[in-house]
Amino acid sequence: MANRTAPFAAYEWMIAWRYLRARRSEGGVSVMTWISLIGITLAVAALIITLAVRAGFRAEFVDTILGANAHVTVYSGAYVDENGQSTRVIPDYAEMTQRIAAIPGVTRAAPLVKGQVMANMRSSNAGVEVFGISAADLMTIPRVANPEESLGDIARFDEGIAIGNGVARALGVQVGDRIKLISPNGVKTAFGTSPRVNAYEVVYIFQAGRYEVDRTRVYMPFADAQSYFDREGVADEIEIFVENPEQIEDYTIPLLRAAGDRALVWTWRDSASAFLRALDVEDTVMFVLMSVLVLIASMNIISGLVMLVKNKGRDIGILRTIGLSEGAVLRVFFLCGALVGLVGTAMGVVLGCLFAIYFDPILAFLNGASNGGVWDPSIRGIYKLPAKLMLGDVLAAVGLSLFLSFVITIFPARRAARMNPVEALRYE
């Protein structure tokens, strides 16, 4: 009769459930069951939270790079100009920009004039990087035209300069103030090179969301930058935005063909390659470490089942005597462990997802309680650490937990199934 019963029949579930909720005085291990359940719940929740924070950090890091910087920069290799001097400027930048903009997938191409100078306001100084760019092109930079926070009017860009809020804090300036930009590469005279000093009105202050950008970036109208840096009629480089920056390698060859023989390209992956590789290594290490935590939590199931099998030796003998097969007994105790793993995993998913969803206010509370010591943007480069729940990460955590829970349950269940009923009832 037992051999003709389908596996995981209703009575097997009933016996497993009774064993799980039995008190210790009745031969159960309810305390160990609760310990196993809580352990798996916390381990799965910790794994999901870790994966969500990892995905959120990577997404925010990449977004701040792509939102405030060019996806690709085209610049010229060194060559000797008509005056016999070595230079890297691009004299035909207008034509080159048009050719690059015509490439399929390129959403914007803009010539730039760049230079590093010192900004001064009264007794405050700060080293800044000036980007000479047209007002129309500036409006297409997402994290500058539509920043998290801003002051002033970007529409007045042609009347002055736009600066990051980190520069504004370092100099103590507000919208409407005039700051001096001092370049050591000024006018050459018989007595040496005199610094070039110009004053500009601050018309717009932005927070791009990336610390080093906000702390050093100054945007100046393209024509003014050409005059200030002595780049009349030329540009230093061309910045390019594309539709799919994650596949930036596909644009390299078309860009080189359009830009000409002396052209060189520098992608956003090149600039952040070391950090991205470090993130990949960290992702792998963190997943392995958290997987070990889930394994340790799952090992509690073995302890509980071993104790349950020992306490239920008499019951096993009776069940075998009345006709239960070894397979049926194995499935009963397998269900005992599997149910703990299943319920613990489900509770861990709920807890982990809730923590990830409300991660921002939780981190803000912890950061406030520690006076800003939890998250320092000057070290990590971004102002916030969002948690990004991804279905693949949740499924990976669930699959790992269930796999470990089910596999380790088999061993004590097999021990129960192979127990000799005669030996189990000999002293009863």
N, C-alpha and C positions, 0 to 999 in steps of 0.2 A: 504494500500500500504506500509506504513511504517513498519507495523508489519511483512510483508513478506520479508522485506529487511534483508539481512544477517548482523549480528553484525560487527562493525568496517568497514562499507562500505566506499567507496571512498569519498562520500560527508562528512562523519563524519571527516575523516582525513583532508579534505579541509577546513572545518570550524575551526577545532582545529588549523591548521597551520595559518590561517588568524588571529585568535585571538592572537596567540603567537607573531606574528610580527607586530601587530597593535600598532600605536603610542599612547601615553597617551592621546593626544587630540582627538583620535578616540575611546576612551574608553578602550584602551589596558593598559597593565602594563609592557611595554618592559623593564623598568629599574629594576623592581622586578624580571623579568625573567632572566635578565643578572646577577643580584645578586645571585639568586638561582643557576644558571648555574655555576658561578665561585665558589660558596661555595661548591657545590658537587664535582666539579673538584678537588679543593684543598684538600677536606676531603678524597676522594678516593685515590688521589696521596699520601697523608700523610700516609694512612693506608697501602698501598702497600709498600712504602719505609720503614715503620716501620717493617713490616713483613719480608721484604728482608734483612734488617740489622740484625734483630733478627736471621734469619736462617743463615746468613753469619757468625755472631759472634759464634753461636753454632758450625757450621761446622768447622771453623778455630780453635776454642778452642779444640774440640775433635780431630781434625787432628794433632795438635801439641802434644797432649797427646799420641796418638797412634803412631805418627811418630818418637818420641824420647824416648819413655818409653815402657817397657814391657806391653803386654796386660794382662798377668797374671804372678805373681811371686810365686814360690813355695819355701818355706823355712821350716826349721825344728823347731819343738817345743823343749823346753829345756829338756835336759837329762844329766845324769852324765856319764862322759867318764871314760876311764880305769884308769885315774889318780885321780879319785874322784872329779873332778871339773865339775861344771855345765856349759854346752856349748850348742850352737845352730848350730854348723857347720855341713856340710854334707860330711862325709868321702867317701861315695860311689857315689859321684856326677856323675862320668862317666856312670855308669850303670843306675842310675836314669835318666840321660839326654837321654839315648838311649830309655828307656821305654816310656818316655814322648813324644819323637819325633815320636814314632810309633803310637801315637793316631791319628785317622782320624781327619783332620781339623787343626792339629798343623803344622805350617809352619817352625818354628824354635824353638829350645830349646838350651840355652847356659848357662853354669855355670858362676857364677860371684863371685868375691871377692870385698867387699865394705868396705869403711871406710871414716871417716871424718878427714881431716887434715888441716893444715895451709900451704898455698903456699906463698913463699917469693921470691921477686926479688929486690935486693938492699934494699931500705928503704920501699918498698911497700909490704903489706901483704893482703891476702884474704882467707877467709874460703871456702874450696872447698870439694866436695864429689868425691872420687876416685872410679871409676868402673874398676875393673880388668877383662879384656875380651880378647878373642883371636882376632887376626886380621881378620880371616874369619868371625867370628860372628859380629864384628864391621861393616863390609862391608854390612851386611844385615839390619842395622838400617836405615830406609829411610831418616830421617831428619839429620842424621850425615854423611852418605855416600854420599847423594845427597842433601846438604843443600841449602838454599837460597843464601848464600855467604860463601866462604871458602878461606883459604890461605894455602899454603904448599901442601904436597903430602901425602894422606892417605896411599899410598902403602908403605911408610916408617914407618908405625906405630910401627913395631917391634923394631925400632931403638930409639924410644923415647916415647912421650906421645902426646895425642890430647886434646885440651882444647877448651872451649866455648869462643866466642869473648868477652863476658862480663868479663870473667876471664882475658883475654888478656888485655882488657882496664884497669881493676883495677890494674893490675901489671905493665902495660906499656911494654909488651913484644911483640916480633915479632917472626916469624918462624926462627928457628936457635938459639934462645936464650936458656939459661939453667936456669931453675927455681928450687928452693929448695922446697921439700915437707917435712914438719915437723910434726911428729906424737908424741903426748905426751905418747903414750903407747909403749915405746921403750924397751931397755934392762934393766932388773932388776939387780941391784947391791947391795952390802952391804950398800951403802949410799943412796939407793932409786932407782927410775926408771929414767933412762936418756932418753931424747927424741931421737927418731930415725930421722935422717936427711939424705936425699938422694937428689942428683941433677939429673935432667932429661932434655933432649933436647926437645924443643917444635917443633914437625915436622908437626903439622896440627892444624889449627884453624878453627872452624866451627860456623855457626849461624843456630841453629836448628829452630828458629822462636818462641821459648817460652822463656820468659825472665828469669825465675828461672833456666831453664836448661843451658842457655848460661852463666848465671852469676855464677854458682856453679859447673858445670860438668867438670870432668877431666877423660879421658880414659887412662888406662895403660895396657900394655900387661899382660895377665893372669899370666904367670910364674913370672914376676917381681912383680906383686901385691901380689902373694902368699908369695914371699920372704920378701917383704917390711912389710906386715901386719902379718907376722909369721903364715901363713896359709898353710904351706907345706903339700901337699897331701889332702887338703880339700877345699871346697868352702862354701861361705856364703849362697848363694841362687841360684836358677835357673830361668832365665827370659824366658818367652815363648811368641811367637807371633802366632796368629791363623788366619784362613781365614776370619772368620766373627766375629770381635770383638764386634759388636752390640749385638750379641747373646752369650755373654761370659758366661752367667750362664749355658749354655748347656755343657760347658767343665769342670765345677767344679768337678762333681762326677768322670768322667773318669780320671782326673788329680790326684785326691786324691787316687784312686785305684792304679794308676801306680806309684805314688811317695812313697807309704808306709804308715805305721801306724802313724809315728810321723809328717807326712807332714801337712803343713798348706798352704792355698792359699790366695792371696791378688790380686784382680782384679783391672783393671783401673777404673771401676765404684766405687769400694770401696774407692779409693784414691781421686776421684773427686765427690763423691756422694753429699756432701753438696752443692757444686757449681752447679751441674746439677739440683738438686732440686730447688735451687734458680732461675735458668734459667727458669725452668718450671713454677714456680709461676709468674715470671716476664713476661713470654710470655702471660699467661692468663690475667694478669692485663693490659698489654699494649694493647691487642686486645680489651678488654672491654672499655678501655679509648678511643681508637681510634674509636670504634664503636659508642660511645656517640657523638664524633665529627661528624661522618657521620650523625647521627640522627639529631643533631642540624642544620647541613647544609640542611638536607632534610626538616626541619620544615619551611624553607624559602619558599618552594613550597606552603605550606598551605597559608601563608600570601599572596603570589601572586595570588593564585586561589581565595581566599576569595574576594580580591579586584576586580579580573576579573569578578566573578559572580555578584558582586554588580554593576559594571559598565555596565555589559551586561544584566541587568534585562529586558530591553525593547526587546533586541534581543531574549532572551529566550522565552518571551511571544509570539513574532511573530513566532518563530520556532515551539512552541507548537500549535499555532493556525493553522499553515499550515499543521500540521499532524505529526510532530515528536513526538515520544513516550518518556516517561520518561527515558526509557533505552537508547534511542539514545542521548538525552541531557546528561545523565550521562556519556556515552562513549565519547562524545565530550570533556567534561571538564576533564575526566580522561586522555584522550590523551594529553591534554595541559600539565598536570603535569607529565605524564609518559615520554613524549618526552624530557622535561627538565631533568628529572632524567636519561634517557637513554643517551642523548648527554653528559651530565655532567659526567656520569660514564665512557663513552668511552674516553673523553678527560682526565679524571683522570688516567685511565689505561695507556694511552700513556705517560703522564707526569711522572707518578710514575715509569714506566718501564725505561724510558730514564734516570731518575735520578738514579735509581738503577744500570743501566748498566755503567754509568759514575761516580759511587760513589767514586771509588778510587781516580781519579784526583781531584774531588771536595773536598774530605776529606784532600788530600795532600795540596791543595791550602789553605784551612781553617787552617790546622795545621801549615803551613808555615807562614801565615799571623799573627797567634797568637804565633809565636815562640815556636811551639811544645806544646802548652798548651791544645790543643783539645784532643790529644790521648797520654797518658803516659803509655808506656809498663810496667813500674815498678809497676803500680797499677793494670792494667788489664791483665798482664801476656803474652799478644801477641803483636806483633809489628804493626799489621795492622787490620783494620776492613773492611773486604769485605762484599759486599751485594750480597746475593744469591737469585736470582729470582726463585721461585718455582711455578709451574702451580697451585697447590692446594691453595697457598696463594692468587694468583691473582684471582682465581675463587671465593674464599671466600669473598674477598673484593667486587668483582662485584656482587655476589649474595646478600650480605648484603645491598649494596647501592640500587640495583634495588628493593629488597623486601621492604625496608623502603620507597623508593620513590613511589612505586605503592600503598602501603597500606595507607599512609597518604593522597594520592591524592583522595582516595575514599570518604572521608568525605565532603570536599567542593563540590565534583562532585554530591554527593547525595543531598546536599542542593540545588544545581542548578536544579536537575531533579525534585525535589518536589515543586519547585516554582509554585504557582498558576498563570496561564497566565492572568486571569482576574485581579488579584491584580497587576501584572507586567505592564498591559496596562491601568490601571484605569486612570492615570493622563497624559497619552500621547495624 
